[in-house]
Amino acid sequence: MAIATSILLQISLPSTRQGKNGEASNGSAQQTGRVENGQAMLARLDSRTTSKSYIPIGETRDTLRRAAALLCKATTDQSALVHHLVGVPFATFTKQSIKLGISLWLGVINENSRMESRILIEVAERWEDTVHNRVGAFSSKLQHLDPFYLKEEFAPSDKEILLKRQQAAHNLIAPHLRILHFLASHFNATRLGSPHTQKIFQRMITSSLAGLRHATGHPLAREMHFQLVLFGLHVLRYSNGLAPVARWRLKDTILSAALRWFSNQPRWSFGGNRLQIKAESRLIADVESALSAVASIGMNGIGPLQSLSPKQDLLRLLLDNEQTRLLVWLYPLDHERRHYFSTSYAGKPQESQLLNALNTAWAERPSVAIQLATRFQSLRLTNEVRRLLLMHPDQALEEPDALQILLGPSLPSDLNTQLRVRNRRLRVDGADKS
């Protein structure tokens, strides 16, 4: 409300009266002067922000509000103002700056619909820059080490350290999550509008899903990961102007991005925030529902493009397992309440389902097949994964969990060839480093 009031106050500054030609010309000159001054102030602020100089939050807020007020009254294409109005919050890229930016962007769009497409383009472009530069939720800093690989002490957990790690991860994820909510709500409001606006969302979701290939699997990133997948499914569902091949490719990208989460070790929740766990459980249920709504897309092959049904069945199988794990964490003793969320697969999947999904998982990513054996305790499934590892050891060189499946409790006698492949790779890496 304070920001909206500030914009209204800026709009209510002395404006031009066009009763006489002289007054109208004078008002137009004053408006041009204010726009030029606003552009200069924003350019200086953007330059200082990009160079990581200290800027008081009050100065940033006041400058951006003035720019938003000018855009609310603009009758021409003020691309420079829009560029800096979107660029400054992204350059800072904190939860507070993005929150301020979103409130100003929405205010400008509501007051001056001419600026809507320009703001969306700038937001999408800046979003893609964060994906390519691996900032925020796509950052390599978002790591979660296995507790069994860390130093163990016979002492209670240090809550202060845990909260500090949780806050650091939240600070990386929150800006992207806020922008994603803004874009998703705006897509729902404009999906029946211009097809050019739909193309903005299609391009943005494609680049974002490709960026999930570098996802680290942090437990707190689960919501961001599947929110992006859910948004992609909504874009796919309502993109009626796309050709069948383009829809097939978009759905294939969405399924691959969703399966990327399951290439990491199964994660429980980080901390005991029950609201977070409930939100993630509901989110997974929403993803399953959205997946059912687009089940017909890619069901049949298109020329050389094969059917996506096996890939979709694998994803639904893994989503059900992920939700079951969250509900066990949420209701460890109350078995009845675990069935509050309806899932596609009731109960434990049959072994035949797991074996049919294994080849699809291996073709998608060997790490998904390895973690499939970790999630579902089946001796036959584990033996099949081991057989694939024996046949193609070079495809799992970067997967430490594959050693447990290959070796077991002792060193088998059928690993001579596979160990030679590993030793050769180690020698090559050592020579490159030297």
C-alpha positions, 0 to 999 in steps of 0.5 A, spaced: 500 500 500 505 504 501 508 503 494 502 504 491 500 510 495 507 513 493 506 512 485 499 515 486 503 521 489 508 522 484 502 521 479 499 527 482 504 532 481 503 538 478 501 536 471 500 540 464 493 543 463 492 543 455 487 549 455 492 553 451 497 551 446 502 555 450 501 551 456 500 544 453 507 546 449 510 548 456 507 541 459 510 537 454 517 540 455 517 539 462 515 532 461 520 531 457 525 534 462 523 529 467 523 523 463 530 525 461 532 526 468 529 520 470 533 516 465 540 519 467 538 517 475 536 510 473 543 509 469 547 512 474 544 507 479 544 501 475 551 503 474 553 503 481 549 497 482 552 493 477 559 495 480 557 492 487 557 499 490 554 501 496 547 504 495 542 506 501 536 502 500 532 509 501 535 512 495 534 505 491 527 505 493 525 513 491 529 513 484 525 506 482 518 509 485 520 516 481 521 512 474 515 508 475 511 514 476 514 517 469 512 510 466 505 510 469 504 517 465 508 515 459 504 516 452 510 513 448 515 507 448 520 509 454 524 503 453 530 506 457 526 507 463 523 500 463 530 497 462 533 500 468 526 499 472 527 492 471 535 491 471 536 495 478 532 490 482 535 484 478 542 487 479 541 487 486 537 480 486 535 480 493 529 478 496 527 485 498 529 488 491 525 483 487 519 484 492 520 492 491 521 491 483 515 486 482 510 491 486 513 497 482 512 493 475 505 491 477 503 498 479 506 500 472 502 495 468 495 496 472 496 504 470 499 503 463 497 497 459 502 500 454 508 498 458 506 490 459 509 487 454 515 491 454 516 489 462 515 482 460 520 482 455 525 485 460 523 481 466 524 474 461 531 477 458 534 478 465 531 472 468 535 468 462 541 472 464 541 469 471 540 462 468 546 463 464 550 466 469 548 461 474 545 466 479 540 465 485 537 458 485 541 456 479 548 457 483 553 452 484 553 455 491 547 451 493 550 445 495 548 440 501 553 435 503 551 428 505 551 428 513 555 421 513 560 425 509 561 430 514 565 430 521 561 426 526 561 428 533 557 425 539 554 432 541 547 435 539 546 439 533 548 446 533 541 449 531 544 456 530 549 453 524 543 449 521 539 456 521 545 460 518 545 454 513 538 454 511 537 462 511 543 462 506 540 457 502 533 461 502 537 467 500 539 464 494 532 461 492 527 466 494 528 471 489 527 466 483 521 464 487 518 470 487 519 472 480 516 465 478 510 467 482 509 473 478 510 470 472 505 464 473 500 469 475 501 474 469 501 468 465 494 465 467 491 472 466 494 473 459 494 466 456 488 468 452 491 474 449 497 476 444 500 470 441 507 474 442 506 474 449 505 466 449 512 466 446 515 470 451 513 465 456 515 459 452 522 461 450 523 463 458 521 456 460 525 452 455 531 456 457 530 455 465 528 448 464 535 447 461 538 450 466 536 445 471 541 440 468 546 444 473 541 443 479 544 441 485 538 437 489 538 441 495 532 439 499 530 447 500 530 447 492 525 442 491 519 447 491 523 452 486 524 446 482 517 443 481 514 450 481 518 451 475 516 444 472 509 446 474 509 452 470 512 449 464 506 444 464 501 450 464 505 453 459 505 447 455 497 446 456 495 452 454 500 453 448 495 452 442 499 455 437 505 451 437 506 445 432 505 438 434 513 437 434 514 443 438 509 441 443 513 434 443 519 437 444 517 442 450 514 436 453 520 432 453 524 438 456 519 439 461 520 431 463 527 431 463 528 437 467 523 434 472 527 427 472 533 431 473 531 432 481 531 424 481 538 423 479 540 426 486 540 422 492 533 421 495 533 427 500 528 428 506 526 435 508 531 440 511 529 442 518 522 441 521 518 446 518 512 443 517 509 448 513 514 447 508 513 440 507 506 441 506 507 446 501 512 441 497 507 435 498 501 439 495 506 442 490 507 435 488 500 433 487 499 439 483 504 437 478 501 430 478 495 433 476 498 438 471 501 432 468 495 428 467 492 434 463 497 434 458 498 426 458 495 426 451 501 430 448 506 426 445 503 419 447 504 417 440 510 418 436 511 423 431 515 421 425 522 419 428 520 422 435 518 416 439 512 416 444 513 420 451 508 415 455 514 411 458 518 417 460 511 420 463 510 413 467 517 414 470 516 421 472 509 419 475 512 413 479 518 417 482 513 423 484 509 418 488 515 415 491 517 423 493 511 424 496 511 418 500 517 420 503 515 427 505 508 424 508 512 419 512 517 425 514 510 429 516 506 424 519 511 418 521 506 415 526 499 417 523 498 412 517 491 414 515 493 422 514 498 420 509 493 418 504 490 425 504 494 427 498 491 422 492 497 420 487 497 416 481 500 410 484 497 407 490 501 403 494 508 400 493 509 399 485 510 392 482 516 389 480 514 389 473 513 396 473 520 398 476 523 393 471 519 397 465 521 403 468 529 402 468 531 402 461 527 409 460 531 411 466 538 409 464 536 412 457 534 418 460 540 419 465 544 413 468 544 417 475 536 416 475 537 409 474 542 408 479 537 412 484 531 408 482 535 402 485 536 406 491 529 408 492 525 402 491 528 396 495 528 390 490 534 385 489 532 384 482 532 391 480 538 392 483 541 386 479 539 389 473 542 396 474 548 392 476 548 389 469 547 395 466 553 398 469 557 392 467 555 393 460 556 401 460 561 403 466 564 409 462 557 412 463 557 412 470 564 414 472 561 421 475 556 417 480 559 415 486 553 411 488 554 406 482 560 403 486 556 400 492 551 397 487 557 394 483 562 392 489 557 390 494 560 388 501 566 385 497 570 385 491 567 381 486 571 377 480 567 380 474 570 387 475 576 387 471 574 390 465 570 396 468 576 397 473 581 398 468 576 403 465 576 407 471 583 407 472 584 409 465 580 415 466 583 417 473 590 417 469 587 421 464 585 426 469 591 426 473 595 428 466 590 433 465 591 437 471 599 436 471 
